[in-house]
Amino acid sequence: MRGEYHQKFNPELVEMNEKLRKDAMRTLEQYGQKQISDLPEMSEGERSKWFFWNMHENLEEFRRLEPTLIGQVMSTQMVITEGQQTESGRNAVEKKVVLQCRWHLRVAYAGIQNEETYQIGDGKAELTVCDGGPPPNASLQDNQRGYLHSDSSLYPNQLFLGGWISEGLWNEVRQHLYSGLPNCHTDILLKDNYLFPVRAGFDFVVGPPASIGITNMDFCVSSSSGERRNSRRSESLPR
């Protein structure tokens, strides 16, 4: 995970990050104050800015739309690094999953039993695979799974998700990520109640200025019933 911020309890750093956050929000305000009815006419980048501004500056009202982020996994890469020695004298192995994602925003219109989904751009998810809480170099709170950052210096005009998942979750998900079925796909779901702005008053999440802290993440695997039947049928044919 990137080292864009350090020493999360340093008061001077917190003050500086809050100033940077406010500066970023001012640049997003013209997009964030648009109405939800404007979303169909907005570009993907403008919708992303609309989402981030409302999460930071209009959270209570924005929650009523039950915003959910959906990252459709387009490709998968596994990075294995031999790290520092453990107390037993063995070299630790760090595993990281890098997912290229196509991000969507799903919102529910107030008073209407209807949901709409809008594309908000491409991005990357870098997830360390480990157990027992965030890895030591992650700069995350104990109960935090990661953060979402928009238009960072390393990934301009893209959404970046940094965080960690447990070994058990990775073992459950990886077989689907590498599935050979043509229409089987995996999504990362960041639900409304998993998302919190990294700002004053939300000290249980940390991240780069103007980012969004994530306390949990779901993985959803989808495939059609027809494909599953065809898969079972092909496996039962004599060779």
N, C-alpha and C positions, 0 to 999 in steps of 0.2 A: 504494500500500500504506500502511497506517496507520502512524503514528509513535508507537507505544505504548512503544517502548524505543529508546534511543540509546546510542552509544559502547559497543559491545559488549565492548570490552577494558578498560573502567573497573572496577577491582577493587571499589570501593565499590558500584557498580551491580550487579555480580555477586553480592555478598554480600546486598544488599537483595532481589534477585530470588529468591535461594535461600530467604530467609526467607518471602517471599510464596508461593513454591512449596510449602514445608512446611505453611504455614497452609492452603493450598488442599487439599493432600492429606489433612489431618486432617478436613476437611469431607466428603471423598469416601470416606473409609475404610469407613464403614458399608455403602456400596454395593459398593466394590471387593472386600471380603472375602467377598461372596456366592459360592456355587458356580456353576459353569457351568450346572448343571441348573436353576438359578433363573431363567435368562435368559427363558424363555418367559413367565413370570409377571410380569416386571419391565416398567415403562413404558419408553418410548423414552429419556426423560431419564435414568432410572436406569441403563439399559444404557450410555449414553454415559459416565456417571460411572464405571461399572464398568470400561470400557475405559481411560479416562485414568488411573485409579488403578493398574491393573495394569501399564500401560506404564511408569509412573514407579516403582512400589514393588515390583513382582513380575515384572520384565522377563524374567529367565532362564526361569522357569516358564511365563510367558505366551507366550513364543516357541514353545513346543511346540504351541500351538493354531494356529499359523500365521495370526494375525489379519490380515485384509485389509479395508481400508475401500473401499467402493464408493459413489461419488457419482453418482447418476443425474441427468443434466442435464435440468432441466424447462423452463428458458428461458435465452435468451442475449441479452446486451447488449454492444455494442462502444462504448467510450468513447475518443475521440481528443482529445488536448489539445495545444495549441501551447505548447511549453516554452521553456526558456532558449536563448539563441543559442549555436551551436557555434563552434569556432575559425574556421570559414570565414565566419562572419557570418550564417549562416542560422539560422532558428528551428527547433529540434529538435521533432519530433512524437512524443508519447508515446501509445502504443496500449495499452489495457487491456481485457481480456475479463472481463466480469462474468457469472458463471453461477449461476443459482439451482439448488440441488441437493437431492435427497432422498437422505440418507445411510443406508447399511446396513453392518453389521459381519458378516463371514463368518469362521467359525471351524471348525476341523477337530477332531473329538473324538479324543483319544489312543486308539490301539489299535483304532479303528473306521474303516473306509474310508467315511467319511460326512462331509459338510459341512452346516452349518446357517447360514442368513443371517437376521439380525434387523435391524429398522429401529431407527435411533438418532436420528432427528430430521431436521429441515430445516436448511439452511444456505446460505451464499454462498461462492463462490470468486472472488477478484479476482486475475487473473493478468496481469502486465505482459508484453507481447510485445516481446522484444529479443534481440539476439545478443551473444556475447562475454562471457557471465556475468551475474550479478545486476546490475540497474540500481543506480547509485550511491546512491540514496536508499532502498534496500531493507533495509539493516541485516541482511544475510544473509552467511554464510560463502561462500567462493569456490565450493565444491562442493555448495552447498545450493540446493534448488529452492524451498523455502518452509517454512511452518509451519502447523500446525493448532491452533486455539484453541477452547476450549469456554466458552460463557456469558460472553463478553466484555462490557465496558461498552457498546460500540456495538451489539452483536448479542446481547442477553440471550436465554438459552435456545436459542441456535442455535450450530451449528458454523461457524467461519469459517476458510477456507483462503486464505492470502495467499502469493503467490510469483510465479514468472515462467516463461515458456516461450519457446522460440526462435521466430524468424520462420518457419523451415522447418516446425516442428511445427504451428504455427498454420495455415499454408497447406494442410497435409495434412488437418487436422481440420475446418476451418471449413465445407467443402462438406457435411460430414455433419451438422454442427450445424444447418445451414439446409435440410436435406433435406425435401422435401415428402412423402416416403413416410410413411403413417400410423403404422406400427409400427417405423420405423427410429429407434433411440435411441442416444445416446452416454453412456458412463460414464467417470468418472475413477477409475482404480484406484491405490490406495496400498497396495502389497504390504508384507508383513511386513518384508522386508529393506530397505525404504525408510524405515522409521519408527524414530525414536530420541527418547527423552525429553530435553527441554531441562533439563539439570541438571548438577551437578558430575560430571566424568568423561566427559562427552560434549561436548567443546569444539568439535567440528566442526559442530555445529548451534547456532543461537541462535533466540530468539523470546521472546514475552511469558512471564511466570512461569506455570508449570504447562502450557505448551504442548508440542507434539510437533513435532520437526524432521523435515523431509522431504528426502531426498537425490535422489529421482527420482519421476516420476509417469507412468503410462501412460494412454492414451485408448483405449477399446474401443468399436467401432462394431458394432451388432447389427441385423440385419433378417432376416426370414424368406425362405427361398428362393422361396416362392410370390410374395411381393411383388416380388422381383427379376425373376422370369419375367414377371409382369404389366407391370412397368416396361419391360422390353425389348420385349414384345409391343406395347405402346401406341406405342412409338417407331417401330416398323417399319410401322405401319398407314399407308396412303396418306392424305394430307390432301385 
